[in-house]
Amino acid sequence: MKVYNYMEDIVSDELEKLLGSAGDICKCQKCRLDMAAWALNRLPPQYIVTEKGRVFTKLNEQNIQFQVDILREVTKAILNISRNPKH
């Protein structure tokens, strides 16, 4: 296994959930990547190198503050990028 930022998976999953219920905003691949990058730049990385690290990080996802922080930043990313798409 290589060094991997597990936060990318977390943000991607949350982004897909929120975009599924989002109204009339652009959901093209470019906007989705911009939204993910925007959120990831504002959240702490969760680097893992082993399966044990993945499990530990997965357990940390159950922390309410962790969930709130991710929801907040992904929501902000959607709002900011949808107001100013780069295409």
C-alpha positions as CSV (number, residue, x, y, z in Angstrom):
1,M,0.0,0.0,0.0
2,K,1.2,3.5,-0.8
3,V,0.7,6.7,1.3
4,Y,-2.8,7.7,0.7
5,N,-5.0,10.6,1.9
6,Y,-8.2,8.8,3.1
7,M,-9.9,12.2,3.4
8,E,-10.2,12.1,-0.4
9,D,-12.6,9.1,-0.1
10,I,-14.5,10.8,2.8
11,V,-15.0,14.1,0.9
12,S,-15.9,12.3,-2.3
13,D,-18.6,10.2,-0.6
14,E,-20.0,13.3,1.2
15,L,-20.0,15.3,-2.0
16,E,-21.9,12.7,-3.9
17,K,-24.5,12.5,-1.2
18,L,-25.0,16.3,-1.1
19,L,-25.0,16.7,-4.9
20,G,-27.7,14.1,-5.1
21,S,-30.1,16.4,-3.3
22,A,-28.8,19.6,-4.7
23,G,-30.9,21.8,-6.8
24,D,-30.1,23.5,-10.1
25,I,-26.3,23.6,-10.0
26,C,-23.7,22.3,-12.4
27,K,-22.6,18.8,-11.5
28,C,-20.1,18.3,-14.3
29,Q,-16.8,16.5,-13.6
30,K,-14.8,19.7,-13.6
31,C,-17.1,21.3,-11.0
32,R,-17.1,18.1,-8.9
33,L,-13.3,18.1,-8.9
34,D,-13.1,21.8,-8.0
35,M,-15.6,21.2,-5.1
36,A,-13.6,18.3,-3.8
37,A,-10.3,20.2,-4.1
38,W,-11.8,23.2,-2.3
39,A,-13.0,21.1,0.6
40,L,-9.8,19.1,0.8
41,N,-7.7,22.2,1.0
42,R,-9.7,23.2,4.1
43,L,-9.8,19.9,5.9
44,P,-6.9,18.1,7.7
45,P,-5.4,15.2,5.7
46,Q,-5.9,11.7,7.0
47,Y,-2.9,9.9,5.6
48,I,-2.8,6.1,5.8
49,V,-0.3,3.5,4.8
50,T,-1.8,0.3,6.2
51,E,-5.1,-1.4,6.5
52,K,-4.9,-0.9,10.2
53,G,-4.6,2.9,9.5
54,R,-7.7,2.7,7.3
55,V,-9.7,1.0,10.0
56,F,-8.6,3.5,12.6
57,T,-9.5,6.4,10.3
58,K,-12.9,4.8,9.6
59,L,-13.6,4.6,13.3
60,N,-12.7,8.3,13.6
61,E,-15.5,9.1,11.1
62,Q,-18.0,8.2,13.8
63,N,-16.9,11.3,15.8
64,I,-19.7,13.8,15.6
65,Q,-17.3,16.8,15.3
66,F,-15.4,15.1,12.5
67,Q,-18.7,14.6,10.6
68,V,-19.8,18.2,11.2
69,D,-16.4,19.5,9.9
70,I,-16.7,17.5,6.7
71,L,-20.3,18.4,6.1
72,R,-19.5,22.1,6.7
73,E,-16.6,22.3,4.3
74,V,-18.2,20.2,1.5
75,T,-21.3,22.4,1.7
76,K,-19.2,25.5,1.5
77,A,-17.4,24.0,-1.5
78,I,-20.6,23.3,-3.3
79,L,-21.9,26.8,-2.6
80,N,-18.7,28.6,-3.6
81,I,-18.0,26.6,-6.8
82,S,-21.6,26.7,-8.0
83,R,-21.6,30.5,-7.7
84,N,-18.3,30.7,-9.6
85,P,-17.8,27.7,-11.9
86,K,-14.5,27.7,-13.7
87,H,-15.9,26.6,-17.1
